[in-house]
Amino acid sequence: MTTKQLMDVALKTAGLTEMPEDCGIIVEGKNIKKVLMGVDMDTAELLLAKDLGYDCVVSHHPRNTNTEMLDVLHDHYLKLEALGVPKNKSQKLLAERKDELSYNQHVSNSRRSESAAKLLKMPYICIHTPADIIGEAIVQKFLDKKFKNKPDATVQDVVETLEGIDEYKNSARKPVIRVGGKDSYAGKIYVLMLGLTGPGAKILKEYIEAGVGTLVMMHIPEKDAKEIKEQGIGNIIIAGHMSSDSLGLNKIAAEWAKQGVATTMMSGIVEV
């Protein structure tokens, strides 16, 4: 396979027709039969892949230099609109978050791993949003089925149920409650794993005020969790970062295997 074909399979598996801004074919390649994939793959991992004879390196977290990457945050427009939040309201709140994130993006060493991959002549791609779409859908479908017609389910029930998914069961870091208590009623359970990164406390509040009882997320900064706690609304469960990323990556690797490409997992991926 080529790097483009690898990407196309990932996009198709996620139900996408175009490559999102947080994905990229950084160094093209062909005749790929062995892939080394991880959540974070940088110069050290590129050197390892070269030494061990791999044909391509795949990173989950973005390693491309696309200046439009923060536009992926706009996924929250559609998600909130489906919950009844006007698009103009979420647009203004997301503009604040986008501006905040732009400071870190602007000063980052964005071509560090790209330059190493080019010097090593190592095919290199990053696949972010497709894996997150797949993971979010897996968890939402699983929880919808488990908690159908169970209005009195608690947040602790949700935490325990999540471990019925192998990536969470096998992870060193188990799902935890960050907002709410074990006996808090879960209410409407909403899985939120898309949108590049956490949308910030103001947007999380919009989800809760739109009727979500419990948000299930990959991660949350302490300051955001504290702000939601202080407002006394909703519950937030952190399912786990590496384990949640692994859901989609494992699925994509399984699709590559059908095309004759063997993938070795490392750098945070929880194998099942």
C-alpha positions as CSV (number, residue, x, y, z in Angstrom):
1,M,0.0,0.0,0.0
2,T,1.0,3.7,-0.3
3,T,0.7,6.3,2.4
4,K,-2.3,7.7,0.5
5,Q,-4.0,4.3,0.6
6,L,-3.3,4.0,4.3
7,M,-5.0,7.3,4.9
8,D,-7.9,6.5,2.6
9,V,-8.7,3.4,4.5
10,A,-8.6,5.3,7.8
11,L,-10.9,8.0,6.4
12,K,-13.3,5.4,5.0
13,T,-13.4,3.5,8.3
14,A,-14.4,6.7,10.0
15,G,-17.0,7.6,7.4
16,L,-15.1,10.6,6.0
17,T,-14.6,11.6,2.4
18,E,-12.0,14.3,3.1
19,M,-8.9,14.5,5.2
20,P,-9.4,16.7,8.3
21,E,-6.9,19.5,9.1
22,D,-5.4,17.5,12.0
23,C,-4.3,14.7,9.7
24,G,-1.5,14.6,7.2
25,I,0.8,12.6,4.9
26,I,4.0,14.2,6.0
27,V,6.4,12.0,4.0
28,E,5.0,10.0,1.2
29,G,5.8,6.3,0.7
30,K,4.8,3.2,-1.2
31,N,5.1,-0.6,-1.0
32,I,4.2,-0.4,2.7
33,K,3.8,-3.8,4.4
34,K,5.0,-3.0,7.9
35,V,3.8,-0.1,9.9
36,L,4.9,1.2,13.4
37,M,2.1,3.1,15.0
38,G,1.7,5.0,18.3
39,V,-0.2,7.8,20.0
40,D,2.9,10.0,19.9
41,M,5.6,9.3,17.4
42,D,8.6,11.7,17.1
43,T,12.2,11.5,16.1
44,A,13.1,8.7,18.5
45,E,10.3,6.5,17.2
46,L,11.3,7.3,13.6
47,L,14.8,6.2,14.3
48,L,13.5,3.0,15.9
49,A,11.4,2.3,12.9
50,K,14.3,2.8,10.6
51,D,16.5,0.5,12.7
52,L,13.9,-2.2,12.9
53,G,13.0,-2.2,9.2
54,Y,9.5,-0.7,9.2
55,D,8.1,0.8,6.0
56,C,6.1,3.6,7.6
57,V,5.5,5.4,10.9
58,V,2.0,6.5,11.9
59,S,1.3,9.0,14.7
60,H,-2.1,9.6,16.2
61,H,-1.4,13.1,17.6
62,P,-0.9,15.7,14.9
63,R,2.6,16.1,13.6
64,N,1.8,18.2,10.5
65,T,2.2,21.9,10.0
66,N,-1.3,22.8,8.9
67,T,-2.1,26.3,10.2
68,E,-5.8,25.5,9.9
69,M,-5.6,22.6,12.4
70,L,-7.6,24.5,15.0
71,D,-10.6,24.5,12.6
72,V,-11.3,20.9,13.8
73,L,-12.8,22.6,16.9
74,H,-15.7,23.5,14.7
75,D,-17.0,20.0,15.1
76,H,-18.6,21.2,18.3
77,Y,-20.8,23.6,16.3
78,L,-22.7,20.6,14.8
79,K,-22.7,18.6,18.0
80,L,-24.1,21.4,20.0
81,E,-26.6,22.4,17.3
82,A,-27.9,18.9,17.4
83,L,-28.6,19.3,21.1
84,G,-30.4,22.6,20.5
85,V,-27.7,25.2,21.1
86,P,-27.7,28.0,18.4
87,K,-24.6,27.9,16.2
88,N,-24.0,31.6,16.7
89,K,-23.6,31.0,20.4
90,S,-21.2,28.1,20.2
91,Q,-19.2,30.0,17.5
92,K,-18.5,32.9,19.9
93,L,-17.5,30.5,22.7
94,L,-15.3,28.4,20.5
95,A,-13.6,31.5,19.1
96,E,-12.3,32.2,22.6
97,R,-11.0,28.6,22.9
98,K,-9.4,28.7,19.5
99,D,-7.6,31.9,20.3
100,E,-6.3,30.4,23.5
101,L,-4.9,27.4,21.8
102,S,-3.4,29.4,19.0
103,Y,-0.7,30.8,21.4
104,N,0.7,27.3,22.0
105,Q,0.4,26.3,18.4
106,H,2.2,29.4,17.2
107,V,5.3,28.8,19.3
108,S,5.5,25.1,18.8
109,N,8.4,23.4,17.0
110,S,6.0,22.2,14.3
111,R,8.5,20.7,11.9
112,R,10.7,18.8,14.3
113,S,9.6,15.3,13.5
114,E,8.9,16.2,9.9
115,S,12.5,17.1,9.3
116,A,13.7,13.9,10.9
117,A,11.4,11.8,8.8
118,K,12.6,13.5,5.6
119,L,16.3,13.0,6.5
120,L,15.6,9.3,7.3
121,K,13.5,9.0,4.1
122,M,10.8,7.4,6.4
123,P,7.2,7.5,5.2
124,Y,5.3,9.3,7.9
125,I,1.6,10.1,8.4
126,C,-0.6,11.3,11.2
127,I,-4.2,10.2,11.7
128,H,-6.1,12.1,14.4
129,T,-9.8,12.9,13.9
130,P,-10.6,9.6,12.1
131,A,-9.5,7.6,15.0
132,D,-11.4,9.9,17.4
133,I,-14.6,9.5,15.4
134,I,-14.3,5.8,15.5
135,G,-13.6,5.7,19.2
136,E,-16.4,8.1,20.1
137,A,-18.9,6.0,18.1
138,I,-17.8,2.7,19.7
139,V,-18.2,4.1,23.2
140,Q,-21.5,5.9,22.6
141,K,-23.1,2.8,21.0
142,F,-21.8,0.6,23.8
143,L,-23.2,2.8,26.6
144,D,-26.5,3.4,24.8
145,K,-27.1,-0.3,24.6
146,K,-26.0,-0.9,28.3
147,F,-28.1,1.9,29.7
148,K,-31.2,1.7,27.6
149,N,-34.3,2.0,29.9
150,K,-32.1,2.4,33.0
151,P,-33.1,6.0,34.2
152,D,-31.7,5.4,37.7
153,A,-28.2,4.5,36.5
154,T,-25.4,6.3,38.5
155,V,-22.1,7.7,37.4
156,Q,-20.4,4.8,39.1
157,D,-22.4,2.4,37.0
158,V,-21.1,4.1,33.9
159,V,-17.5,3.9,35.1
160,E,-17.8,0.2,35.9
161,T,-19.5,-0.5,32.6
162,L,-16.8,1.2,30.6
163,E,-14.4,-1.5,31.7
164,G,-16.4,-3.9,29.6
165,I,-14.5,-2.4,26.6
166,D,-11.1,-4.1,26.3
167,E,-9.1,-1.0,25.8
168,Y,-10.3,0.4,29.1
169,K,-10.1,-3.0,30.8
170,N,-6.5,-3.5,29.7
171,S,-5.3,0.1,30.4
172,A,-3.1,1.0,33.3
173,R,-5.2,4.1,33.9
174,K,-8.8,3.2,34.5
175,P,-11.9,5.5,34.0
176,V,-12.4,8.1,36.8
177,I,-15.0,10.5,37.9
178,R,-13.8,14.1,37.7
179,V,-17.1,15.9,38.3
180,G,-19.9,14.4,40.3
181,G,-20.1,11.6,42.8
182,K,-20.4,7.8,42.6
183,D,-24.1,8.0,43.5
184,S,-24.9,10.9,41.2
185,Y,-27.6,10.0,38.7
186,A,-26.0,9.7,35.2
187,G,-29.0,11.1,33.2
188,K,-28.3,11.4,29.5
189,I,-24.9,10.0,28.8
190,Y,-23.0,11.8,26.0
191,V,-19.6,10.7,24.7
192,L,-17.4,13.6,23.7
193,M,-14.1,12.7,22.1
194,L,-14.0,14.7,18.9
195,G,-12.8,18.3,18.2
196,L,-9.0,18.1,18.3
197,T,-8.8,18.7,22.1
198,G,-10.9,19.7,25.1
199,P,-13.3,22.6,24.2
200,G,-12.9,24.4,27.5
201,A,-15.3,24.8,30.5
202,K,-17.6,27.3,28.8
203,I,-18.4,24.9,25.9
204,L,-18.7,21.9,28.3
205,K,-21.3,23.9,30.3
206,E,-23.3,24.3,27.1
207,Y,-23.4,20.6,26.6
208,I,-24.7,20.1,30.1
209,E,-27.2,22.9,30.0
210,A,-28.5,21.4,26.7
211,G,-29.6,18.3,28.7
212,V,-26.5,16.1,29.0
213,G,-26.3,14.6,32.4
214,T,-22.9,12.9,32.1
215,L,-20.1,13.7,29.7
216,V,-17.7,10.9,28.9
217,M,-14.4,12.3,27.7
218,M,-10.8,11.4,27.1
219,H,-9.2,14.0,29.3
220,I,-9.9,17.3,31.0
221,P,-7.6,20.0,32.6
222,E,-8.0,20.4,36.3
223,K,-9.1,24.1,35.9
224,D,-12.0,23.1,33.6
225,A,-13.1,20.3,36.0
226,K,-12.9,22.7,38.9
227,E,-15.0,25.3,37.0
228,I,-17.7,22.8,36.2
229,K,-17.8,21.6,39.8
230,E,-18.2,25.1,41.1
231,Q,-21.2,25.6,38.8
232,G,-22.8,22.6,40.4
233,I,-24.0,21.1,37.1
234,G,-23.6,17.7,35.5
235,N,-21.1,14.9,35.8
236,I,-17.9,14.3,33.9
237,I,-16.2,10.9,33.5
238,I,-12.7,10.7,32.1
239,A,-12.5,7.4,30.3
240,G,-8.8,7.7,29.7
241,H,-6.6,9.3,27.1
242,M,-4.4,6.6,25.7
243,S,-7.1,4.0,26.0
244,S,-9.7,6.1,24.2
245,D,-7.2,6.9,21.4
246,S,-6.5,3.2,21.1
247,L,-10.1,2.4,20.2
248,G,-10.0,4.0,16.8
249,L,-6.3,3.1,16.1
250,N,-6.9,-0.6,16.7
251,K,-9.9,-0.5,14.4
252,I,-7.9,1.2,11.6
253,A,-5.0,-1.2,12.0
254,A,-7.5,-4.1,11.7
255,E,-8.7,-2.7,8.4
256,W,-5.1,-2.3,7.2
257,A,-4.5,-5.9,8.0
258,K,-7.2,-6.9,5.6
259,Q,-5.1,-5.2,2.9
260,G,-2.0,-7.2,3.9
261,V,-0.3,-4.5,6.1
262,A,1.0,-5.6,9.5
263,T,0.9,-2.9,12.2
264,T,3.0,-3.0,15.4
265,M,1.6,-0.9,18.2
266,M,3.6,1.2,20.7
267,S,3.8,4.6,22.4
268,G,0.6,4.5,24.4
269,I,-1.7,2.2,22.3
270,V,-3.5,-0.3,24.5
271,E,-3.5,-3.6,22.6
272,V,-6.5,-6.0,22.8
